[in-house]
Amino acid sequence: MLENYFPILIFFALAAVIGIVPLAAGFVLGPRRPDAEKLSAYECGFEAFEDARVKFDVRYYLVAILFIVFDLEVAFLFPWAIALREIGGAGLIAMAIFLGILVVGFIYEWKKGALEWE
């Protein structure tokens, strides 16, 4: 039984070698000549003007989460569209209810101002 897993073991070992050998070669053979320019922080060509630990506005995260939620819900439309002939009228009604809830949620978020930046 274990001989069936031997090719998988070889695959994992080869993947580890392919991943580790270039990293080790770059670490061993790479030049190490640090200077002030190489060690400086890169901020689009100018000096950093704020601390890197500055907190983001909560609205940024809210808009990102809303985008992910609505994007994933819209992704449900593709398999539904492909299987529409097989699922018939019941599937059409179920998707209409789903889209209705999605539109109501979107309008609610819009009216609450969750999509406003200012």
Biopython code that builds the backbone (N, CA, C, O; Angstrom):
import numpy as np
from Bio.PDB.StructureBuilder import StructureBuilder

atoms = [
    (1, "MET", "N", (0.809, -1.199, 0.000)),
    (1, "MET", "CA", (0.000, 0.000, 0.000)),
    (1, "MET", "C", (0.854, 1.265, 0.000)),
    (1, "MET", "O", (0.528, 2.232, -0.688)),
    (2, "LEU", "N", (1.932, 1.265, 0.758)),
    (2, "LEU", "CA", (2.777, 2.449, 0.830)),
    (2, "LEU", "C", (3.538, 2.712, -0.469)),
    (2, "LEU", "O", (3.925, 3.849, -0.738)),
    (3, "GLU", "N", (3.756, 1.680, -1.270)),
    (3, "GLU", "CA", (4.474, 1.895, -2.527)),
    (3, "GLU", "C", (3.661, 2.741, -3.504)),
    (3, "GLU", "O", (4.222, 3.306, -4.443)),
    (4, "ASN", "N", (2.347, 2.837, -3.297)),
    (4, "ASN", "CA", (1.532, 3.701, -4.150)),
    (4, "ASN", "C", (1.805, 5.183, -3.870)),
    (4, "ASN", "O", (1.606, 6.023, -4.747)),
    (5, "TYR", "N", (2.254, 5.505, -2.664)),
    (5, "TYR", "CA", (2.527, 6.882, -2.283)),
    (5, "TYR", "C", (3.968, 7.312, -2.569)),
    (5, "TYR", "O", (4.315, 8.475, -2.359)),
    (6, "PHE", "N", (4.801, 6.402, -3.039)),
    (6, "PHE", "CA", (6.197, 6.736, -3.315)),
    (6, "PHE", "C", (6.343, 7.830, -4.371)),
    (6, "PHE", "O", (7.169, 8.724, -4.183)),
    (7, "PRO", "N", (5.579, 7.808, -5.483)),
    (7, "PRO", "CA", (5.697, 8.919, -6.454)),
    (7, "PRO", "C", (5.319, 10.274, -5.848)),
    (7, "PRO", "O", (5.901, 11.298, -6.206)),
    (8, "ILE", "N", (4.357, 10.280, -4.943)),
    (8, "ILE", "CA", (3.974, 11.539, -4.295)),
    (8, "ILE", "C", (5.107, 12.023, -3.401)),
    (8, "ILE", "O", (5.380, 13.222, -3.345)),
    (9, "LEU", "N", (5.768, 11.107, -2.703)),
    (9, "LEU", "CA", (6.909, 11.467, -1.868)),
    (9, "LEU", "C", (8.039, 12.046, -2.717)),
    (9, "LEU", "O", (8.669, 13.031, -2.332)),
    (10, "ILE", "N", (8.290, 11.434, -3.868)),
    (10, "ILE", "CA", (9.315, 11.953, -4.784)),
    (10, "ILE", "C", (8.922, 13.350, -5.271)),
    (10, "ILE", "O", (9.768, 14.239, -5.364)),
    (11, "PHE", "N", (7.636, 13.540, -5.582)),
    (11, "PHE", "CA", (7.161, 14.849, -6.037)),
    (11, "PHE", "C", (7.389, 15.915, -4.970)),
    (11, "PHE", "O", (7.882, 17.000, -5.280)),
    (12, "PHE", "N", (7.036, 15.623, -3.716)),
    (12, "PHE", "CA", (7.239, 16.587, -2.637)),
    (12, "PHE", "C", (8.721, 16.870, -2.407)),
    (12, "PHE", "O", (9.104, 18.014, -2.162)),
    (13, "ALA", "N", (9.545, 15.846, -2.484)),
    (13, "ALA", "CA", (10.978, 16.048, -2.294)),
    (13, "ALA", "C", (11.543, 16.914, -3.418)),
    (13, "ALA", "O", (12.337, 17.820, -3.166)),
    (14, "LEU", "N", (11.142, 16.643, -4.634)),
    (14, "LEU", "CA", (11.607, 17.443, -5.768)),
    (14, "LEU", "C", (11.111, 18.887, -5.661)),
    (14, "LEU", "O", (11.851, 19.820, -5.972)),
    (15, "ALA", "N", (9.881, 19.070, -5.230)),
    (15, "ALA", "CA", (9.355, 20.422, -5.049)),
    (15, "ALA", "C", (10.130, 21.170, -3.972)),
    (15, "ALA", "O", (10.415, 22.357, -4.126)),
    (16, "ALA", "N", (10.471, 20.492, -2.895)),
    (16, "ALA", "CA", (11.258, 21.126, -1.832)),
    (16, "ALA", "C", (12.642, 21.506, -2.335)),
    (16, "ALA", "O", (13.137, 22.590, -2.026)),
    (17, "VAL", "N", (13.267, 20.632, -3.102)),
    (17, "VAL", "CA", (14.602, 20.926, -3.644)),
    (17, "VAL", "C", (14.532, 22.108, -4.603)),
    (17, "VAL", "O", (15.378, 23.000, -4.552)),
    (18, "ILE", "N", (13.530, 22.119, -5.475)),
    (18, "ILE", "CA", (13.400, 23.216, -6.431)),
    (18, "ILE", "C", (13.121, 24.533, -5.715)),
    (18, "ILE", "O", (13.526, 25.591, -6.196)),
    (19, "GLY", "N", (12.443, 24.487, -4.586)),
    (19, "GLY", "CA", (12.166, 25.704, -3.844)),
    (19, "GLY", "C", (13.308, 26.174, -2.971)),
    (19, "GLY", "O", (13.531, 27.378, -2.844)),
    (20, "ILE", "N", (14.036, 25.252, -2.366)),
    (20, "ILE", "CA", (15.070, 25.611, -1.389)),
    (20, "ILE", "C", (16.412, 25.903, -2.038)),
    (20, "ILE", "O", (17.114, 26.816, -1.603)),
    (21, "VAL", "N", (16.789, 25.153, -3.069)),
    (21, "VAL", "CA", (18.114, 25.309, -3.681)),
    (21, "VAL", "C", (18.327, 26.721, -4.249)),
    (21, "VAL", "O", (19.383, 27.296, -3.986)),
    (22, "PRO", "N", (17.401, 27.315, -5.004)),
    (22, "PRO", "CA", (17.650, 28.681, -5.480)),
    (22, "PRO", "C", (17.755, 29.704, -4.345)),
    (22, "PRO", "O", (18.556, 30.636, -4.420)),
    (23, "LEU", "N", (16.950, 29.531, -3.299)),
    (23, "LEU", "CA", (17.044, 30.449, -2.167)),
    (23, "LEU", "C", (18.400, 30.331, -1.478)),
    (23, "LEU", "O", (19.029, 31.339, -1.155)),
    (24, "ALA", "N", (18.836, 29.121, -1.259)),
    (24, "ALA", "CA", (20.131, 28.916, -0.611)),
    (24, "ALA", "C", (21.264, 29.421, -1.506)),
    (24, "ALA", "O", (22.220, 30.018, -1.012)),
    (25, "ALA", "N", (21.166, 29.184, -2.822)),
    (25, "ALA", "CA", (22.213, 29.651, -3.737)),
    (25, "ALA", "C", (22.286, 31.178, -3.740)),
    (25, "ALA", "O", (23.380, 31.742, -3.760)),
    (26, "GLY", "N", (21.148, 31.845, -3.721)),
    (26, "GLY", "CA", (21.153, 33.301, -3.683)),
    (26, "GLY", "C", (21.717, 33.832, -2.377)),
    (26, "GLY", "O", (22.407, 34.852, -2.360)),
    (27, "PHE", "N", (21.426, 33.144, -1.289)),
    (27, "PHE", "CA", (21.942, 33.573, 0.002)),
    (27, "PHE", "C", (23.454, 33.378, 0.086)),
    (27, "PHE", "O", (24.162, 34.234, 0.616)),
    (28, "VAL", "N", (23.950, 32.255, -0.434)),
    (28, "VAL", "CA", (25.383, 31.943, -0.339)),
    (28, "VAL", "C", (26.191, 32.731, -1.360)),
    (28, "VAL", "O", (27.241, 33.277, -1.023)),
    (29, "LEU", "N", (25.722, 32.800, -2.600)),
    (29, "LEU", "CA", (26.500, 33.397, -3.672)),
    (29, "LEU", "C", (26.246, 34.886, -3.878)),
    (29, "LEU", "O", (27.018, 35.549, -4.571)),
    (30, "GLY", "N", (25.180, 35.423, -3.291)),
    (30, "GLY", "CA", (24.837, 36.827, -3.516)),
    (30, "GLY", "C", (25.813, 37.779, -2.852)),
    (30, "GLY", "O", (26.348, 37.474, -1.786)),
    (31, "PRO", "N", (26.054, 38.937, -3.471)),
    (31, "PRO", "CA", (26.957, 39.917, -2.871)),
    (31, "PRO", "C", (26.304, 40.597, -1.670)),
    (31, "PRO", "O", (25.091, 40.807, -1.634)),
    (32, "ARG", "N", (27.134, 40.931, -0.697)),
    (32, "ARG", "CA", (26.662, 41.631, 0.502)),
    (32, "ARG", "C", (27.452, 42.922, 0.661)),
    (32, "ARG", "O", (28.474, 42.969, 1.346)),
    (33, "ARG", "N", (26.950, 43.969, 0.008)),
    (33, "ARG", "CA", (27.592, 45.274, 0.105)),
    (33, "ARG", "C", (26.534, 46.322, 0.463)),
    (33, "ARG", "O", (26.159, 47.139, -0.378)),
    (34, "PRO", "N", (26.055, 46.299, 1.706)),
    (34, "PRO", "CA", (25.019, 47.273, 2.072)),
    (34, "PRO", "C", (25.589, 48.681, 2.194)),
    (34, "PRO", "O", (26.711, 48.868, 2.664)),
    (35, "ASP", "N", (24.823, 49.649, 1.775)),
    (35, "ASP", "CA", (25.177, 51.052, 1.988)),
    (35, "ASP", "C", (23.906, 51.787, 2.414)),
    (35, "ASP", "O", (22.834, 51.186, 2.493)),
    (36, "ALA", "N", (24.026, 53.050, 2.679)),
    (36, "ALA", "CA", (22.892, 53.809, 3.198)),
    (36, "ALA", "C", (21.733, 53.862, 2.205)),
    (36, "ALA", "O", (20.570, 53.842, 2.605)),
    (37, "GLU", "N", (22.046, 53.929, 0.923)),
    (37, "GLU", "CA", (20.999, 54.010, -0.093)),
    (37, "GLU", "C", (20.198, 52.708, -0.177)),
    (37, "GLU", "O", (18.974, 52.738, -0.313)),
    (38, "LYS", "N", (20.884, 51.573, -0.098)),
    (38, "LYS", "CA", (20.197, 50.294, -0.172)),
    (38, "LYS", "C", (19.378, 50.008, 1.083)),
    (38, "LYS", "O", (18.347, 49.340, 1.002)),
    (39, "LEU", "N", (19.806, 50.488, 2.212)),
    (39, "LEU", "CA", (19.116, 50.222, 3.468)),
    (39, "LEU", "C", (18.019, 51.230, 3.776)),
    (39, "LEU", "O", (17.286, 51.059, 4.751)),
    (40, "SER", "N", (17.889, 52.273, 2.969)),
    (40, "SER", "CA", (16.868, 53.285, 3.231)),
    (40, "SER", "C", (15.484, 52.780, 2.811)),
    (40, "SER", "O", (15.347, 51.908, 1.953)),
    (41, "ALA", "N", (14.472, 53.358, 3.447)),
    (41, "ALA", "CA", (13.089, 52.985, 3.115)),
    (41, "ALA", "C", (12.695, 53.613, 1.778)),
    (41, "ALA", "O", (13.045, 54.758, 1.492)),
    (42, "TYR", "N", (11.981, 52.870, 0.987)),
    (42, "TYR", "CA", (11.549, 53.373, -0.308)),
    (42, "TYR", "C", (10.082, 53.770, -0.212)),
    (42, "TYR", "O", (9.227, 52.925, 0.054)),
    (43, "GLU", "N", (9.788, 55.036, -0.423)),
    (43, "GLU", "CA", (8.428, 55.560, -0.371)),
    (43, "GLU", "C", (8.165, 56.376, -1.630)),
    (43, "GLU", "O", (8.030, 57.597, -1.544)),
    (44, "CYS", "N", (8.091, 55.764, -2.751)),
    (44, "CYS", "CA", (7.755, 56.443, -4.003)),
    (44, "CYS", "C", (8.707, 57.580, -4.329)),
    (44, "CYS", "O", (8.298, 58.571, -4.933)),
    (45, "GLY", "N", (9.948, 57.458, -3.947)),
    (45, "GLY", "CA", (10.936, 58.451, -4.302)),
    (45, "GLY", "C", (11.114, 59.570, -3.310)),
    (45, "GLY", "O", (11.967, 60.432, -3.523)),
    (46, "PHE", "N", (10.350, 59.600, -2.235)),
    (46, "PHE", "CA", (10.532, 60.654, -1.237)),
    (46, "PHE", "C", (10.543, 60.031, 0.160)),
    (46, "PHE", "O", (10.151, 58.881, 0.355)),
    (47, "GLU", "N", (10.996, 60.814, 1.101)),
    (47, "GLU", "CA", (11.123, 60.320, 2.468)),
    (47, "GLU", "C", (9.754, 60.044, 3.078)),
    (47, "GLU", "O", (8.766, 60.702, 2.750)),
    (48, "ALA", "N", (9.715, 59.066, 3.963)),
    (48, "ALA", "CA", (8.464, 58.735, 4.648)),
    (48, "ALA", "C", (8.048, 59.911, 5.530)),
    (48, "ALA", "O", (8.866, 60.475, 6.257)),
    (49, "PHE", "N", (6.779, 60.268, 5.457)),
    (49, "PHE", "CA", (6.303, 61.414, 6.229)),
    (49, "PHE", "C", (5.402, 61.017, 7.388)),
    (49, "PHE", "O", (4.936, 61.877, 8.136)),
    (50, "GLU", "N", (5.156, 59.730, 7.538)),
    (50, "GLU", "CA", (4.294, 59.273, 8.607)),
    (50, "GLU", "C", (4.785, 57.932, 9.115)),
    (50, "GLU", "O", (5.568, 57.252, 8.450)),
    (51, "ASP", "N", (4.327, 57.560, 10.282)),
    (51, "ASP", "CA", (4.695, 56.283, 10.867)),
    (51, "ASP", "C", (4.049, 55.149, 10.072)),
    (51, "ASP", "O", (2.924, 55.295, 9.595)),
    (52, "ALA", "N", (4.733, 54.049, 9.928)),
    (52, "ALA", "CA", (4.205, 52.911, 9.180)),
    (52, "ALA", "C", (3.077, 52.219, 9.930)),
    (52, "ALA", "O", (2.341, 51.432, 9.336)),
    (53, "ARG", "N", (2.926, 52.488, 11.194)),
    (53, "ARG", "CA", (1.896, 51.847, 11.996)),
    (53, "ARG", "C", (0.631, 52.693, 12.118)),
    (53, "ARG", "O", (-0.137, 52.515, 13.064)),
    (54, "VAL", "N", (0.405, 53.595, 11.191)),
    (54, "VAL", "CA", (-0.771, 54.443, 11.230)),
    (54, "VAL", "C", (-2.012, 53.573, 11.002)),
    (54, "VAL", "O", (-1.988, 52.645, 10.194)),
    (55, "LYS", "N", (-3.077, 53.879, 11.710)),
    (55, "LYS", "CA", (-4.302, 53.085, 11.600)),
    (55, "LYS", "C", (-5.098, 53.524, 10.374)),
    (55, "LYS", "O", (-5.189, 54.711, 10.062)),
    (56, "PHE", "N", (-5.665, 52.545, 9.695)),
    (56, "PHE", "CA", (-6.528, 52.827, 8.558)),
    (56, "PHE", "C", (-7.925, 53.162, 9.054)),
    (56, "PHE", "O", (-8.336, 52.742, 10.136)),
    (57, "ASP", "N", (-8.629, 53.907, 8.263)),
    (57, "ASP", "CA", (-10.001, 54.218, 8.588)),
    (57, "ASP", "C", (-10.838, 52.940, 8.475)),
    (57, "ASP", "O", (-10.592, 52.103, 7.606)),
    (58, "VAL", "N", (-11.812, 52.801, 9.345)),
    (58, "VAL", "CA", (-12.652, 51.608, 9.361)),
    (58, "VAL", "C", (-13.441, 51.501, 8.063)),
    (58, "VAL", "O", (-13.764, 50.396, 7.628)),
    (59, "ARG", "N", (-13.752, 52.624, 7.447)),
    (59, "ARG", "CA", (-14.518, 52.587, 6.199)),
    (59, "ARG", "C", (-13.776, 51.839, 5.098)),
    (59, "ARG", "O", (-14.407, 51.229, 4.235)),
    (60, "TYR", "N", (-12.459, 51.877, 5.117)),
    (60, "TYR", "CA", (-11.687, 51.132, 4.122)),
    (60, "TYR", "C", (-11.978, 49.640, 4.239)),
    (60, "TYR", "O", (-12.219, 48.964, 3.239)),
    (61, "TYR", "N", (-11.954, 49.137, 5.469)),
    (61, "TYR", "CA", (-12.219, 47.713, 5.682)),
    (61, "TYR", "C", (-13.673, 47.376, 5.371)),
    (61, "TYR", "O", (-13.964, 46.308, 4.833)),
    (62, "LEU", "N", (-14.580, 48.278, 5.708)),
    (62, "LEU", "CA", (-15.991, 48.036, 5.439)),
    (62, "LEU", "C", (-16.259, 47.931, 3.943)),
    (62, "LEU", "O", (-16.976, 47.034, 3.499)),
    (63, "VAL", "N", (-15.690, 48.835, 3.173)),
    (63, "VAL", "CA", (-15.877, 48.785, 1.720)),
    (63, "VAL", "C", (-15.241, 47.525, 1.142)),
    (63, "VAL", "O", (-15.792, 46.915, 0.226)),
    (64, "ALA", "N", (-14.087, 47.135, 1.672)),
    (64, "ALA", "CA", (-13.440, 45.914, 1.184)),
    (64, "ALA", "C", (-14.289, 44.684, 1.485)),
    (64, "ALA", "O", (-14.446, 43.815, 0.628)),
    (65, "ILE", "N", (-14.835, 44.605, 2.691)),
    (65, "ILE", "CA", (-15.671, 43.465, 3.044)),
    (65, "ILE", "C", (-16.944, 43.452, 2.208)),
    (65, "ILE", "O", (-17.373, 42.394, 1.749)),
    (66, "LEU", "N", (-17.553, 44.625, 2.008)),
    (66, "LEU", "CA", (-18.756, 44.679, 1.180)),
    (66, "LEU", "C", (-18.461, 44.261, -0.253)),
    (66, "LEU", "O", (-19.268, 43.572, -0.878)),
    (67, "PHE", "N", (-17.317, 44.668, -0.776)),
    (67, "PHE", "CA", (-16.960, 44.249, -2.128)),
    (67, "PHE", "C", (-16.828, 42.731, -2.210)),
    (67, "PHE", "O", (-17.324, 42.114, -3.153)),
    (68, "ILE", "N", (-16.167, 42.133, -1.237)),
    (68, "ILE", "CA", (-15.994, 40.678, -1.252)),
    (68, "ILE", "C", (-17.339, 39.972, -1.148)),
    (68, "ILE", "O", (-17.589, 39.003, -1.865)),
    (69, "VAL", "N", (-18.208, 40.453, -0.261)),
    (69, "VAL", "CA", (-19.522, 39.820, -0.094)),
    (69, "VAL", "C", (-20.329, 39.895, -1.379)),
    (69, "VAL", "O", (-20.845, 38.879, -1.843)),
    (70, "PHE", "N", (-20.446, 41.083, -1.960)),
    (70, "PHE", "CA", (-21.251, 41.215, -3.171)),
    (70, "PHE", "C", (-20.593, 40.530, -4.359)),
    (70, "PHE", "O", (-21.291, 40.015, -5.232)),
    (71, "ASP", "N", (-19.286, 40.513, -4.411)),
    (71, "ASP", "CA", (-18.596, 39.836, -5.499)),
    (71, "ASP", "C", (-18.825, 38.330, -5.428)),
    (71, "ASP", "O", (-19.064, 37.691, -6.453)),
    (72, "LEU", "N", (-18.755, 37.768, -4.245)),
    (72, "LEU", "CA", (-18.992, 36.331, -4.094)),
    (72, "LEU", "C", (-20.441, 35.973, -4.389)),
    (72, "LEU", "O", (-20.713, 34.919, -4.963)),
    (73, "GLU", "N", (-21.363, 36.828, -4.006)),
    (73, "GLU", "CA", (-22.762, 36.537, -4.282)),
    (73, "GLU", "C", (-23.057, 36.618, -5.777)),
    (73, "GLU", "O", (-23.864, 35.844, -6.293)),
    (74, "VAL", "N", (-22.419, 37.537, -6.463)),
    (74, "VAL", "CA", (-22.603, 37.608, -7.914)),
    (74, "VAL", "C", (-21.984, 36.386, -8.589)),
    (74, "VAL", "O", (-22.443, 35.965, -9.651)),
    (75, "ALA", "N", (-20.951, 35.820, -7.983)),
    (75, "ALA", "CA", (-20.325, 34.620, -8.552)),
    (75, "ALA", "C", (-21.292, 33.434, -8.553)),
    (75, "ALA", "O", (-21.104, 32.492, -9.324)),
    (76, "PHE", "N", (-22.317, 33.465, -7.707)),
    (76, "PHE", "CA", (-23.325, 32.401, -7.712)),
    (76, "PHE", "C", (-24.197, 32.454, -8.960)),
    (76, "PHE", "O", (-24.890, 31.482, -9.261)),
    (77, "LEU", "N", (-24.178, 33.555, -9.687)),
    (77, "LEU", "CA", (-25.005, 33.668, -10.884)),
    (77, "LEU", "C", (-24.500, 32.798, -12.034)),
    (77, "LEU", "O", (-25.299, 32.352, -12.858)),
    (78, "PHE", "N", (-23.210, 32.551, -12.104)),
    (78, "PHE", "CA", (-22.669, 31.785, -13.220)),
    (78, "PHE", "C", (-23.134, 30.329, -13.224)),
    (78, "PHE", "O", (-23.634, 29.865, -14.249)),
    (79, "PRO", "N", (-22.992, 29.588, -12.121)),
    (79, "PRO", "CA", (-23.509, 28.209, -12.166)),
    (79, "PRO", "C", (-25.029, 28.165, -12.322)),
    (79, "PRO", "O", (-25.565, 27.243, -12.937)),
    (80, "TRP", "N", (-25.719, 29.153, -11.769)),
    (80, "TRP", "CA", (-27.173, 29.196, -11.921)),
    (80, "TRP", "C", (-27.542, 29.387, -13.390)),
    (80, "TRP", "O", (-28.462, 28.736, -13.886)),
    (81, "ALA", "N", (-26.838, 30.266, -14.085)),
    (81, "ALA", "CA", (-27.138, 30.517, -15.494)),
    (81, "ALA", "C", (-26.861, 29.289, -16.347)),
    (81, "ALA", "O", (-27.567, 29.032, -17.323)),
    (82, "ILE", "N", (-25.845, 28.538, -15.984)),
    (82, "ILE", "CA", (-25.519, 27.334, -16.759)),
    (82, "ILE", "C", (-26.557, 26.242, -16.526)),
    (82, "ILE", "O", (-26.912, 25.521, -17.458)),
    (83, "ALA", "N", (-27.046, 26.111, -15.299)),
    (83, "ALA", "CA", (-27.971, 25.027, -14.957)),
    (83, "ALA", "C", (-29.429, 25.452, -15.018)),
    (83, "ALA", "O", (-30.286, 24.731, -14.508)),
    (84, "LEU", "N", (-29.745, 26.587, -15.617)),
    (84, "LEU", "CA", (-31.110, 27.104, -15.602)),
    (84, "LEU", "C", (-32.095, 26.167, -16.293)),
    (84, "LEU", "O", (-33.226, 26.029, -15.825)),
    (85, "ARG", "N", (-31.712, 25.529, -17.372)),
    (85, "ARG", "CA", (-32.632, 24.614, -18.064)),
    (85, "ARG", "C", (-32.971, 23.397, -17.211)),
    (85, "ARG", "O", (-34.100, 22.908, -17.248)),
    (86, "GLU", "N", (-32.004, 22.909, -16.447)),
    (86, "GLU", "CA", (-32.252, 21.723, -15.629)),
    (86, "GLU", "C", (-33.065, 22.033, -14.376)),
    (86, "GLU", "O", (-33.873, 21.209, -13.949)),
    (87, "ILE", "N", (-32.864, 23.208, -13.780)),
    (87, "ILE", "CA", (-33.555, 23.508, -12.530)),
    (87, "ILE", "C", (-34.932, 24.116, -12.754)),
    (87, "ILE", "O", (-35.754, 24.109, -11.837)),
    (88, "GLY", "N", (-35.206, 24.631, -13.922)),
    (88, "GLY", "CA", (-36.542, 25.077, -14.293)),
    (88, "GLY", "C", (-37.031, 26.304, -13.551)),
    (88, "GLY", "O", (-36.254, 27.157, -13.124)),
    (89, "GLY", "N", (-38.348, 26.363, -13.411)),
    (89, "GLY", "CA", (-39.001, 27.531, -12.818)),
    (89, "GLY", "C", (-38.695, 27.697, -11.340)),
    (89, "GLY", "O", (-38.602, 28.824, -10.854)),
    (90, "ALA", "N", (-38.539, 26.599, -10.619)),
    (90, "ALA", "CA", (-38.221, 26.684, -9.188)),
    (90, "ALA", "C", (-36.859, 27.349, -8.984)),
    (90, "ALA", "O", (-36.687, 28.155, -8.070)),
    (91, "GLY", "N", (-35.904, 27.008, -9.833)),
    (91, "GLY", "CA", (-34.586, 27.640, -9.748)),
    (91, "GLY", "C", (-34.639, 29.121, -10.092)),
    (91, "GLY", "O", (-33.918, 29.933, -9.513)),
    (92, "LEU", "N", (-35.508, 29.463, -11.049)),
    (92, "LEU", "CA", (-35.670, 30.867, -11.420)),
    (92, "LEU", "C", (-36.261, 31.672, -10.265)),
    (92, "LEU", "O", (-35.812, 32.782, -9.981)),
    (93, "ILE", "N", (-37.265, 31.108, -9.605)),
    (93, "ILE", "CA", (-37.879, 31.793, -8.469)),
    (93, "ILE", "C", (-36.886, 31.911, -7.315)),
    (93, "ILE", "O", (-36.798, 32.960, -6.676)),
    (94, "ALA", "N", (-36.136, 30.834, -7.044)),
    (94, "ALA", "CA", (-35.141, 30.881, -5.968)),
    (94, "ALA", "C", (-34.071, 31.934, -6.249)),
    (94, "ALA", "O", (-33.657, 32.649, -5.336)),
    (95, "MET", "N", (-33.620, 32.039, -7.496)),
    (95, "MET", "CA", (-32.602, 33.034, -7.824)),
    (95, "MET", "C", (-33.185, 34.441, -7.787)),
    (95, "MET", "O", (-32.483, 35.390, -7.437)),
    (96, "ALA", "N", (-34.470, 34.589, -8.144)),
    (96, "ALA", "CA", (-35.102, 35.903, -8.041)),
    (96, "ALA", "C", (-35.169, 36.345, -6.584)),
    (96, "ALA", "O", (-34.924, 37.514, -6.286)),
    (97, "ILE", "N", (-35.494, 35.436, -5.675)),
    (97, "ILE", "CA", (-35.507, 35.757, -4.244)),
    (97, "ILE", "C", (-34.100, 36.110, -3.777)),
    (97, "ILE", "O", (-33.910, 37.078, -3.040)),
    (98, "PHE", "N", (-33.118, 35.324, -4.205)),
    (98, "PHE", "CA", (-31.718, 35.583, -3.832)),
    (98, "PHE", "C", (-31.270, 36.961, -4.314)),
    (98, "PHE", "O", (-30.662, 37.718, -3.556)),
    (99, "LEU", "N", (-31.568, 37.285, -5.563)),
    (99, "LEU", "CA", (-31.179, 38.593, -6.104)),
    (99, "LEU", "C", (-31.960, 39.722, -5.442)),
    (99, "LEU", "O", (-31.430, 40.819, -5.264)),
    (100, "GLY", "N", (-33.204, 39.467, -5.080)),
    (100, "GLY", "CA", (-33.973, 40.477, -4.366)),
    (100, "GLY", "C", (-33.354, 40.808, -3.021)),
    (100, "GLY", "O", (-33.242, 41.977, -2.654)),
    (101, "ILE", "N", (-32.948, 39.771, -2.282)),
    (101, "ILE", "CA", (-32.281, 39.990, -0.997)),
    (101, "ILE", "C", (-30.959, 40.720, -1.209)),
    (101, "ILE", "O", (-30.600, 41.598, -0.423)),
    (102, "LEU", "N", (-30.242, 40.364, -2.258)),
    (102, "LEU", "CA", (-28.970, 41.018, -2.563)),
    (102, "LEU", "C", (-29.183, 42.503, -2.870)),
    (102, "LEU", "O", (-28.416, 43.346, -2.404)),
    (103, "VAL", "N", (-30.209, 42.824, -3.644)),
    (103, "VAL", "CA", (-30.489, 44.218, -3.991)),
    (103, "VAL", "C", (-30.943, 44.994, -2.759)),
    (103, "VAL", "O", (-30.546, 46.145, -2.574)),
    (104, "VAL", "N", (-31.767, 44.379, -1.917)),
    (104, "VAL", "CA", (-32.202, 45.049, -0.690)),
    (104, "VAL", "C", (-31.000, 45.331, 0.211)),
    (104, "VAL", "O", (-30.907, 46.411, 0.794)),
    (105, "GLY", "N", (-30.090, 44.380, 0.330)),
    (105, "GLY", "CA", (-28.881, 44.594, 1.130)),
    (105, "GLY", "C", (-28.008, 45.694, 0.559)),
    (105, "GLY", "O", (-27.447, 46.499, 1.302)),
    (106, "PHE", "N", (-27.894, 45.728, -0.748)),
    (106, "PHE", "CA", (-27.086, 46.767, -1.386)),
    (106, "PHE", "C", (-27.703, 48.147, -1.170)),
    (106, "PHE", "O", (-26.992, 49.107, -0.873)),
    (107, "ILE", "N", (-29.025, 48.247, -1.320)),
    (107, "ILE", "CA", (-29.695, 49.530, -1.103)),
    (107, "ILE", "C", (-29.567, 49.955, 0.354)),
    (107, "ILE", "O", (-29.371, 51.137, 0.637)),
    (108, "TYR", "N", (-29.673, 49.012, 1.277)),
    (108, "TYR", "CA", (-29.509, 49.318, 2.699)),
    (108, "TYR", "C", (-28.123, 49.894, 2.979)),
    (108, "TYR", "O", (-27.990, 50.906, 3.667)),
    (109, "GLU", "N", (-27.088, 49.240, 2.438)),
    (109, "GLU", "CA", (-25.723, 49.732, 2.639)),
    (109, "GLU", "C", (-25.515, 51.096, 1.984)),
    (109, "GLU", "O", (-24.802, 51.948, 2.515)),
    (110, "TRP", "N", (-26.133, 51.288, 0.849)),
    (110, "TRP", "CA", (-26.025, 52.568, 0.153)),
    (110, "TRP", "C", (-26.680, 53.684, 0.966)),
    (110, "TRP", "O", (-26.112, 54.765, 1.117)),
    (111, "LYS", "N", (-27.883, 53.415, 1.490)),
    (111, "LYS", "CA", (-28.603, 54.421, 2.275)),
    (111, "LYS", "C", (-27.917, 54.707, 3.601)),
    (111, "LYS", "O", (-27.986, 55.833, 4.094)),
    (112, "LYS", "N", (-27.259, 53.721, 4.188)),
    (112, "LYS", "CA", (-26.537, 53.915, 5.453)),
    (112, "LYS", "C", (-25.244, 54.696, 5.254)),
    (112, "LYS", "O", (-24.641, 55.153, 6.225)),
    (113, "GLY", "N", (-24.814, 54.851, 4.003)),
    (113, "GLY", "CA", (-23.597, 55.614, 3.721)),
    (113, "GLY", "C", (-22.333, 54.794, 3.833)),
    (113, "GLY", "O", (-21.245, 55.356, 3.957)),
    (114, "ALA", "N", (-22.449, 53.471, 3.793)),
    (114, "ALA", "CA", (-21.268, 52.619, 3.928)),
    (114, "ALA", "C", (-20.364, 52.709, 2.707)),
    (114, "ALA", "O", (-19.191, 52.342, 2.788)),
    (115, "LEU", "N", (-20.868, 53.178, 1.599)),
    (115, "LEU", "CA", (-20.057, 53.262, 0.386)),
    (115, "LEU", "C", (-19.472, 54.651, 0.164)),
    (115, "LEU", "O", (-18.822, 54.893, -0.853)),
    (116, "GLU", "N", (-19.695, 55.559, 1.096)),
    (116, "GLU", "CA", (-19.183, 56.919, 0.986)),
    (116, "GLU", "C", (-17.776, 57.001, 1.580)),
    (116, "GLU", "O", (-17.509, 56.418, 2.632)),
    (117, "TRP", "N", (-16.896, 57.709, 0.920)),
    (117, "TRP", "CA", (-15.528, 57.879, 1.425)),
    (117, "TRP", "C", (-15.380, 59.133, 2.263)),
    (117, "TRP", "O", (-14.439, 59.226, 3.051)),
    (118, "GLU", "N", (-16.257, 60.085, 2.126)),
    (118, "GLU", "CA", (-16.065, 61.377, 2.799)),
    (118, "GLU", "C", (-17.088, 61.607, 3.871)),
    (118, "GLU", "O", (-17.067, 62.645, 4.532)),
]
sb = StructureBuilder()
sb.init_structure("model")
sb.init_model(0)
sb.init_chain("A")
sb.init_seg("    ")
for serial, (resi, resn, name, xyz) in enumerate(atoms, 1):
    if name == "N":
        sb.init_residue(resn, " ", resi, " ")
    sb.init_atom(name, np.array(xyz, "f"), 0.0, 1.0, " ", f" {name:<3s}", serial, name[0])
structure = sb.get_structure()
